Amino acid sequence: MRKLTTALLAGLVLTAGASAALAADKTEISVARFFGACEADYGTVTDVTKANGECGIITALINKFNAESTTTTVKPEIVEWPGYDQLTARIRSGEPPVISVMHEAVISDYSSRGLLEPLDEDFAKAGVDVNDMTDAARQGVTKDGKIYAMPFDTHTWLWHINMNLFKQAGLVDEAGKPILPKSTDELMKQAEQFKEKTGKPYFVWTLANETAFYTRTFDTLLYQQNADFFADPNKVNFSSPEAKNGLQLLTDLYSKGLTTKNQDYAASVSSFAAGDAGVFICGTWLIDTYDQEAKKDGALANGYAVTAFPQIYPGSPRVWADGHSWVLLKQDLSEAQRASAIEFMKFLWDNNYEWSRTGHLPIRKSIIDGDQFKNLPHRGDIASLAVNGTALPSAVKRQFSIQDIEGEEVGSAIRGDKSVEQALTDAETRINELLANAK
C-alpha cells in the first residue's frame, strides 16, 4: 500500500509538472476588446451556450479558447467603446495589443497608414474560406484589394418594440403584429396616438453623451430617400432637400414630446426595458438581451418584438449598417505570436454562430442560410437587414470622426440650439474640412 501510495503521489507530481510546463510553453497574446465587463457573471464560463448578450458571449468564447488551446493563451484587455483614441495612443507608444476589435468603418484609417497586417495568406493557410464570407462582411474588411481583418458580424439599426404598450395604444393588427408607419405622416399620427393612449412617448432615443444615435438614424433617413450624400468619398453633401427632410422630421418628433429626452445609452437601454416608451431605435446587439427580458416578469413580459427600421420614405428600405471585426496590429511579432493570433481568429470564425445569438447578423453564408440561425428568436423579422444594411463607401476616411461631427450638428438641430439649415451647413463644412486634411 505504501508503494502504491508513493507511486500515485509521484504520478500526481509528474502530471502537475507536465501541466505547468505546458502552460508555460503556451504563447500569450493580448486581445483588446470593448463589449463591456461581466467577469462576475461569466468569468469562469467556458460553455458558450450558457452565456447571453455581447459581454457574456465574448467572455465565454475567450474562456473556451483558453481552456481548449494547447498552444495559446489570450489575455483580454477590456477598453471603453469605441476605444480608438486609446488604440492610437498605444500604437504611438510602441505597445499595441496583438489583436484589437475594430469597426469595419475604421479599418481604412489604419490600413492606409500601414498599421494593420494583411491576412489573405494567413486565412488561406488556416482554412478560412473567404468565399463563405457574406458580401457585406467581405466588403467591410477588404481595403485596396486585401483583407485586413477577420469579420465578426454585421450590425444594423432597427426598432425594438414593446408590444404590451402597442396593444394599449391600439397599434396591433389582427395577426398580433405591430402596425408600423409607411410614411412620415403615418409616423407622426401613430406617435401622437401612442402618447395619447399610453401617456408615454413613442420613442426611446439615446441623446446624451454620444453621437452615434443621431448619425445612424439620420443616415438611415437619407438612405431611405436615395440620397447619395457621399457620391464623392472625399466630400459630403448635406445641402439636399433629402437632408433637410430627414433632419426636420427628427426635430419635429423631439419638439412634440414624442421621444424620451436627456438619456445616455445605459439609461435608454434600461428605459425601454422598464416600459417608458414603445419603440427603442437601436441596434441588433440588444435582441438577445430583450428576448431574455421578455421571459421575465416586467414591462416586456411576453411582449417584445423587433423589426427592421420601417421604410417611411418611398425611395428605399436601406438602413445604416457597420460590422465588428478583428485586426492584427503591425508590430514585431514572433512566428509563434502570429500563429497564435491566427489560431484565435480561426476559432472566432468557427464559432460565429454563437456570436450571432447576440442579435448581430453572421458573417458566414453557411450560417446565415442555415436552420440553426434561422430558428433563433426574431431572426425572420430582421432577415431583410442582411440585404438592406448599408455602410458608407469604404473609400471614405475618418468615418468615426465624421460620425462625431455629424452627430453633434444633427443633435444641435434636434435640441433647438441651431436651425435645421445651419446645422446641416455646419456639418457639411466641418466634415469637408476634416476630409480635406485627411491623410
C-alpha positions in Angstrom: 0.0 0.0 0.0 2.9 2.4 0.8 4.5 1.6 -2.5 1.2 2.2 -4.3 0.6 5.5 -2.5 4.2 6.6 -3.3 3.7 5.7 -6.9 0.4 7.6 -7.1 1.9 10.7 -5.5 4.8 10.5 -7.9 2.4 10.3 -10.8 0.4 13.3 -9.5 3.7 15.3 -9.2 4.7 14.4 -12.7 1.2 15.3 -14.1 1.2 18.6 -12.2 4.7 19.3 -13.5 3.7 18.5 -17.1 0.6 20.7 -16.9 2.7 23.6 -15.5 5.3 23.1 -18.3 2.5 23.0 -20.9 1.1 26.3 -19.5 4.5 27.8 -19.5 5.0 26.8 -23.1 1.8 28.4 -24.3 2.2 31.7 -26.2 0.3 34.6 -24.7 -1.3 37.2 -27.0 -3.1 40.4 -25.9 -6.6 41.0 -27.4 -8.2 44.4 -26.9 -12.0 44.4 -26.9 -14.9 46.5 -25.9 -18.4 45.0 -25.3 -18.3 45.7 -21.6 -17.1 43.8 -18.5 -19.0 40.9 -16.8 -16.4 38.8 -15.1 -18.7 38.4 -12.0 -21.3 36.6 -14.2 -19.2 34.9 -16.9 -15.5 35.0 -15.7 -15.3 31.2 -15.4 -17.9 30.1 -18.0 -16.5 28.0 -20.8 -19.8 26.7 -22.1 -20.8 29.4 -24.6 -24.3 28.2 -24.8 -24.8 29.3 -21.2 -23.8 32.9 -22.0 -26.1 35.7 -23.2 -25.5 39.2 -24.5 -22.4 40.7 -26.1 -20.3 40.8 -23.0 -21.3 37.3 -21.8 -20.7 35.6 -25.1 -17.3 37.2 -25.9 -16.2 36.5 -22.4 -17.2 32.8 -22.6 -15.7 32.5 -26.1 -12.3 33.6 -24.8 -12.6 31.4 -21.8 -13.4 28.4 -24.0 -10.5 29.2 -26.3 -8.1 29.4 -23.4 -9.4 26.1 -21.9 -9.0 24.2 -25.2 -5.9 25.6 -26.9 -2.7 23.7 -26.2 -0.6 26.5 -27.7 -2.1 29.9 -26.9 -3.4 31.9 -24.1 -5.5 35.0 -24.9 -5.1 37.9 -22.4 -8.2 40.1 -22.9 -7.9 43.8 -22.4 -11.2 45.5 -21.9 -11.5 49.0 -23.3 -14.2 51.6 -23.3 -16.3 51.8 -26.5 -15.1 52.6 -29.2 -11.5 52.7 -27.9 -9.8 54.2 -30.9 -8.1 57.1 -29.1 -6.6 54.6 -26.7 -5.6 52.3 -29.5 -3.9 55.1 -31.4 -2.0 56.2 -28.3 -0.8 52.6 -27.7 0.4 52.4 -31.3 2.3 55.6 -31.0 3.9 54.4 -27.7 5.0 51.2 -29.5 2.9 49.0 -27.3 -0.2 48.0 -29.3 -2.2 44.9 -28.5 -1.6 41.9 -30.8 -5.2 41.8 -31.8 -7.9 44.5 -31.5 -11.6 44.6 -32.2 -12.3 47.3 -34.8 -15.4 48.6 -36.6 -15.1 47.9 -40.4 -15.8 51.6 -40.9 -12.5 52.4 -39.2 -10.2 49.8 -40.9 -9.2 52.0 -43.8 -7.9 54.7 -41.4 -5.4 52.2 -40.0 -4.7 50.1 -43.1 -4.0 53.1 -45.3 -1.2 54.1 -42.8 0.4 50.7 -42.8 -0.7 49.9 -39.2 -2.5 46.6 -40.0 -1.3 43.2 -41.3 -3.0 41.9 -44.4 -4.4 38.4 -43.7 -5.2 36.8 -47.0 -2.3 34.3 -46.9 -2.8 33.6 -43.2 -6.5 32.8 -43.7 -5.8 30.5 -46.7 -3.3 28.5 -44.6 -5.6 28.3 -41.6 -8.5 27.0 -43.7 -10.7 30.1 -43.5 -12.8 30.0 -46.7 -13.2 33.7 -47.6 -15.8 32.7 -50.2 -18.0 31.8 -47.3 -18.0 35.4 -46.1 -21.2 37.3 -46.7 -20.9 40.1 -49.3 -21.3 42.7 -46.6 -18.6 41.1 -44.4 -16.1 40.6 -47.1 -16.5 44.1 -48.5 -16.2 45.5 -45.0 -12.8 44.0 -44.3 -11.3 44.4 -47.8 -9.4 47.5 -48.5 -7.4 48.1 -51.7 -7.9 44.5 -52.7 -6.5 43.0 -49.5 -8.3 41.5 -46.4 -7.2 43.3 -43.3 -9.5 41.8 -40.6 -11.5 38.8 -39.5 -15.1 39.9 -39.8 -17.2 39.1 -36.7 -20.7 40.4 -37.5 -22.9 42.8 -39.5 -24.9 45.1 -37.2 -27.7 47.4 -38.2 -30.2 49.9 -36.9 -33.7 48.6 -36.1 -36.8 49.1 -33.9 -37.2 47.2 -30.6 -40.9 47.3 -29.8 -42.9 47.0 -26.5 -46.0 45.1 -27.8 -47.8 45.5 -24.4 -47.8 49.2 -24.9 -48.6 48.9 -28.6 -51.7 46.9 -27.7 -52.7 49.6 -25.2 -52.2 52.2 -28.0 -54.3 50.3 -30.5 -51.3 49.7 -32.8 -51.5 45.9 -33.2 -53.2 44.2 -36.1 -55.5 41.1 -36.1 -52.4 38.8 -36.6 -50.9 40.3 -33.4 -48.2 42.2 -35.3 -47.2 45.8 -34.6 -48.8 48.3 -37.0 -45.8 50.2 -38.5 -45.8 53.5 -40.3 -45.3 53.5 -44.0 -44.8 57.3 -44.4 -43.7 60.3 -42.4 -47.3 61.4 -41.9 -48.3 57.9 -40.6 -45.3 58.0 -38.2 -46.4 61.3 -36.7 -50.0 60.2 -36.4 -49.1 56.9 -34.8 -46.6 58.5 -32.4 -49.3 61.0 -31.3 -51.9 58.3 -30.9 -49.5 56.3 -28.8 -48.8 59.2 -26.5 -52.5 60.0 -26.2 -53.4 56.3 -25.3 -50.5 55.5 -23.0 -49.3 58.8 -21.7 -45.8 57.9 -22.7 -43.5 59.0 -25.6 -43.5 56.8 -28.7 -39.7 56.6 -28.9 -36.7 55.9 -26.6 -33.8 57.9 -28.1 -30.2 57.9 -26.9 -29.4 61.6 -26.9 -26.9 62.3 -24.2 -23.1 61.8 -24.1 -22.7 60.2 -27.5 -23.3 61.0 -31.2 -24.0 57.5 -32.6 -27.8 57.7 -32.4 -28.0 61.0 -34.2 -25.8 59.9 -37.1 -27.1 56.4 -37.6 -30.7 57.5 -37.6 -30.1 60.5 -39.8 -28.1 58.4 -42.3 -30.9 55.8 -42.4 -33.4 58.6 -43.3 -31.0 59.7 -46.1 -30.6 56.2 -47.4 -34.4 55.8 -47.5 -34.6 58.8 -49.7 -31.9 57.5 -52.0 -29.7 60.5 -51.1 -26.1 59.8 -52.3 -24.5 62.1 -49.8 -21.1 60.6 -50.3 -21.0 60.4 -54.1 -17.5 61.8 -53.7 -15.8 59.9 -50.9 -13.7 63.0 -50.2 -16.7 65.3 -49.8 -20.1 65.1 -48.1 -23.2 66.8 -49.4 -25.9 67.7 -46.8 -27.3 70.6 -48.8 -30.0 68.4 -50.4 -33.8 68.5 -49.8 -33.5 65.0 -48.6 -31.1 66.0 -45.8 -33.4 68.8 -44.7 -36.5 66.5 -44.8 -34.8 63.9 -42.6 -33.5 66.3 -40.0 -36.7 68.3 -39.9 -38.6 65.0 -39.1 -36.3 64.2 -36.2 -36.6 67.7 -34.9 -40.4 67.6 -35.1 -40.6 64.3 -33.2 -38.5 65.7 -30.4 -40.2 69.1 -30.1 -43.6 67.5 -29.9 -42.6 65.4 -26.9 -42.8 62.1 -28.8 -39.3 60.9 -27.6 -37.5 60.5 -24.3 -35.0 63.2 -23.5 -31.6 63.5 -21.9 -30.9 59.8 -21.7 -27.5 58.3 -22.3 -27.0 54.8 -23.7 -27.2 53.0 -20.4 -30.3 54.9 -19.4 -32.1 54.4 -22.7 -31.4 50.6 -22.6 -32.9 50.4 -19.1 -35.7 52.8 -20.0 -37.1 50.6 -22.8 -36.8 47.5 -20.6 -38.8 49.4 -17.9 -41.6 50.3 -20.3 -41.0 54.0 -20.5 -41.8 54.2 -24.3 -43.0 52.0 -27.1 -40.0 51.9 -29.6 -36.3 51.9 -28.9 -34.3 52.8 -32.0 -31.1 50.9 -31.5 -29.1 48.0 -32.9 -29.2 44.3 -33.5 -26.9 43.6 -30.4 -29.8 44.1 -28.0 -32.1 41.4 -29.4 -30.9 38.6 -27.2 -30.9 40.9 -24.1 -34.5 42.0 -24.6 -35.7 38.5 -25.6 -34.4 37.3 -22.2 -36.2 40.2 -20.5 -39.4 39.2 -22.2 -39.2 35.8 -20.4 -39.3 37.5 -17.0 -41.9 39.5 -15.1 -41.7 43.1 -16.1 -42.7 45.7 -18.7 -41.6 43.4 -21.6 -43.1 40.2 -20.3 -44.3 38.2 -23.3 -44.5 41.4 -25.2 -41.2 42.0 -27.1 -41.0 42.4 -30.9 -38.3 43.6 -33.2 -38.5 44.8 -36.8 -36.2 46.2 -39.4 -36.3 50.0 -39.5 -39.7 50.7 -41.2 -39.5 52.4 -44.6 -41.1 55.7 -44.1 -39.9 57.3 -47.4 -40.8 55.9 -50.8 -37.2 55.6 -52.1 -35.5 52.6 -50.4 -35.6 50.2 -47.4 -31.9 50.7 -46.8 -30.6 51.3 -43.3 -27.4 52.2 -41.6 -25.0 49.3 -41.0 -21.5 48.5 -39.9 -19.6 45.5 -38.6 -17.2 44.4 -35.9 -14.0 42.8 -36.9 -10.6 41.7 -35.5 -7.4 43.2 -36.8 -3.8 42.1 -36.4 -1.7 45.2 -35.5 1.6 45.6 -37.4 4.5 45.2 -34.9 7.5 43.0 -34.3 5.8 39.6 -33.6 7.4 36.3 -33.3 6.3 33.4 -35.6 4.6 31.9 -32.6 2.7 35.1 -31.7 1.4 35.5 -35.3 0.4 31.8 -35.4 -1.4 32.2 -32.1 -3.2 35.3 -33.4 -4.4 33.4 -36.5 -5.4 30.5 -34.3 -7.7 32.7 -32.2 -9.2 34.4 -35.3 -9.9 30.9 -36.8 -11.6 30.0 -33.5 -13.9 33.0 -33.8 -14.6 32.1 -37.4 -15.6 28.6 -36.3 -17.8 29.9 -33.5 -19.5 32.7 -35.4 -22.9 31.2 -34.8 -22.5 31.7 -31.1 -21.8 35.4 -31.6 -24.8 35.7 -33.8 -27.0 34.8 -30.8 -26.5 38.4 -29.6 -28.7 39.6 -32.5 -25.9 40.5 -34.8 -26.0 39.0 -38.3 -23.5 36.3 -39.0 -20.6 36.9 -41.4 -20.7 33.4 -42.9 -23.1 32.5 -45.7 -23.2 28.9 -44.4 -24.5 30.1 -41.0 -26.9 32.8 -42.1 -28.5 30.4 -44.6 -28.7 27.6 -42.0 -31.7 26.4 -40.0 -29.8 26.9 -36.6 -29.6 30.6 -37.1 -33.0 31.0 -38.7 -34.6 29.3 -35.7 -33.2 31.8 -33.3 -35.9 34.2 -31.9 -37.0 37.2 -34.2 -34.4 36.4 -36.9 -37.2 36.1 -39.5 -38.4 39.6 -38.6 -35.0 41.1 -39.5 -33.9 38.9 -42.4 -34.2 41.9 -44.8 -31.3 43.6 -43.0 -28.8 41.2 -44.5 -29.7 42.8 -47.8 -30.6 46.3 -46.9 -27.9 47.2 -44.3 -25.8 49.9 -45.9 -22.4 51.3 -44.9 -20.6 54.4 -46.1 -18.4 53.8 -49.1 -15.2 52.1 -47.9 -13.1 54.9 -49.5 -14.5 57.4 -47.0 -11.8 58.1 -44.4 -12.2 59.2 -40.8 -15.6 57.7 -40.5 -15.8 57.7 -36.7 -14.7 61.4 -36.7 -17.4 62.1 -39.3 -19.9 60.3 -37.1 -19.0 62.6 -34.2 -19.2 65.8 -36.2 -22.5 64.8 -38.0 -24.0 63.7 -34.7 -23.0 66.9 -32.9 -24.7 69.0 -35.6 -27.8 66.9 -36.0 -28.2 66.9 -32.2 -27.9 70.7 -32.1 -30.8 71.0 -34.5 -33.0 68.4 -32.7 -32.5 70.2 -29.4 -33.2 73.6 -31.0 -29.7 75.0 -30.5 -29.4 75.6 -34.2 -31.8 75.8 -37.2 -32.0 72.8 -39.4 -30.4 74.7 -42.2 -27.5 76.0 -40.1 -26.8 72.6 -38.6 -26.6 70.9 -42.0 -24.3 73.7 -43.3 -22.0 73.4 -40.3 -21.9 69.6 -40.5 -21.0 69.7 -44.2 -18.4 72.4 -43.7 -16.7 70.7 -40.7 -16.7 67.2 -42.3 -15.3 68.5 -45.6 -12.5 70.4 -43.8 -11.7 67.2 -42.0 -11.5 65.2 -45.2 -9.5 67.8 -47.0 -6.8 67.3 -44.3 -7.1 63.5 -44.1 -4.0 61.5 -45.0 
